């Protein structure tokens, strides 16, 4: 009982529900290990007793929680309105200068207050009437931001807390819109060096915005990868989520490119890049990120040797000043990784601490390399900004939708620079459920909720500011992680994990605040197991959900496909994602035969195909009844026009009230291959395939733009737009 109470006080679950009506206990050893990762000793009954006494004492004596959220326009939280009479509150604003006097408020005791409410001389004390919105008269609403609040109550020691003042909702899409979803590496053009780059992204946005009326382009995470031999190609297990990867640079677009002293050598590298491109497009080669980076690194070494003009240098200095210590730490990790390898756990002991004297000396010794990596981050950020500018100038109301991965590699730059913020010896994943009895371990260390709160959510705020900087919208992978995550202790199977909760209101408030400041739409990926109340909480704050056609059924009723008018409005609606079969593969059953060839089916092939065809037939029957498949539904019987069925699926998506409709770019040319096949490692070339047509032949951006099949599909989605509508200068 004591361990359960202690776990509850620290947000650690002692049971979970793998399916409706079923509750499973969490192993006691897991609870003890997770508490240990949170800095709580629960290894003996005596330790549990002492930790519980300390936690309960702290809970009793606190006047305010560690983090307090005030939503603009909402009633004040009870913790504030219930403060005892005579309590004084000192407020230090987020942007206030060091040493500045805090703003002072005082809860009246019924006696006249010479300073008046909010510390304004001449105002009258006492409870008095409430301010507009129901706030007491003594409360002076601070500006939006993350502030520091100190409370002093009679006969109590002063206490500090973080005060988050947030708008009520994130920005919303300006009307209904549609756009493309694409894995950027897979989008090669005639100018790519073996994989899609930021120049290709800008070009895709400019073309689709101007010619197709698209409102956005969503890409995979472009976070900095962990270097390796080979580098993990997954964009969802990066070294850092705070900074982008320079492998995405369009080398020729760097202004200093034309001033390299040895243009012959640079041109030779460009030709080798063309050979990599041709190998992928014409010879069946997989996308080789390491080979691409090897060439770009050599080219960038020459480009970065060119002195910056005064104006460019001033721009670079502004970037350094804006990024501060976070960029310096990231660049230093990159420089140290070149010397000692990419996993900092294997570095000399004295370099594992980013604040040690030895690390400071290394920073000075490697200053040139640190500056080199800072320059790369600046160049990449500049091209990210260029891509968003191209999208907006093309008339896109949203522009580029960036993707925020759920976590980072345990040996990468973020975990080294922010060690106190991560729970070491833990990994996040998913619990066992009806679809996966073994659960999942994603190999990503989680943030410690207590450390985030103690820092005023500084790591989280910095992460969001970087991700939102050049985005028209931000997709948050596994958005349920703002509420809780499944922690798996190192060395144990995912079935022996447990949920650890965040302060969800604080996490959501910081997200809404930063998205408001950036003017950015937010889309949450809320597929899979979702805790009751999570979707409602996100919707209340304007965070859009994600609805995938094949999963939208009347699960509370007859289980049949959900009619379009019953879909939710506040979502991104799509037919598929990077982790699912393409629409053509789903309609034809190719995804089942692929999994059979790889030995991934749990049942005989005939059974799987029978069930898959029955599900597809249900959807095709609905499309036909709605008049969305004028060519007929013969596909359900094994024949028919697969391309027409793909168009019908997208007609259906337009029938829903969804604010955003996403078109998987490979679907426009009939690609049958998934970009990622969960449950595989080396059995399938995950994250290394170019976009291809129905026969598997790679398709370039130029060929996409001219594709009759693409234009037939986009005729379904294209809405007329007045000349110049949505454009910005």
Buried (B, 14 or more C-beta within 10 A) or exposed (E): EEBBEBBEBBBBBBEBBBEEEEEEEBBEEBBBBBBBBBEBEBEEEEBBEEBBEEBEEEEEEBBBBBBBBBBBEEEBBEBBBEBEEBBBBBBBBBEBEEEEEBBBBBBBBEEEBEBBBBBEEEBEBEEEEBBEEEBBBBBBBBEBBBBBBBBBBEEEEEBBBBBBBBBEBBBEBEEBBBBBBBBBBBBBBEBBBBBBBBBBBBBBBBBBBBEBBBBBBBBBBBBBBBBBEEBBBBBBBBBBBBBBBBBBBBBBBBEBBEEBEEEEEBEBBBEBBBEBBEBBBEEEBEBBBBBBBEBBEBBBEBBBEBEBEEEBEEEBEEBBEEBEEBBBBBBBBBBBBBEBBBBBEEBEEEBBBBEEEEBEEBBEEBEEBBBBBBBBBBBBBBBBBBBBBBBBBBBBBBBBBBBBBBBBBBBBBBBBBBBEBBBBBBBBBBBBBEEBEEBBBBBBBBBBBBBBBBBBBBBBBBBBBBBBBBBBBBBBBBBBBBBBBBBBBEEBEBBBBBBBBBBBBBBBBBBBBBBBBBEBBBBBBBBEBBBEEBBEBBBEBBBBBBBBBBEBBEEEEEEEBBBBEEBBEBBBBBBBBBBBBBBBBBBBBBBBBBBBEEEBBEEEEEEBBEEBBEBBBBBBBBBBEBEBBEBBBBBBEEEBBBBBBBBBBBBBBBBBBBBBBBBBBBBBBBBBBBBBBEEBEEEBBBBBBBBBBBEEBBBBBBBBBEBEBBBBBBEBBBEEBEEEEBBEE
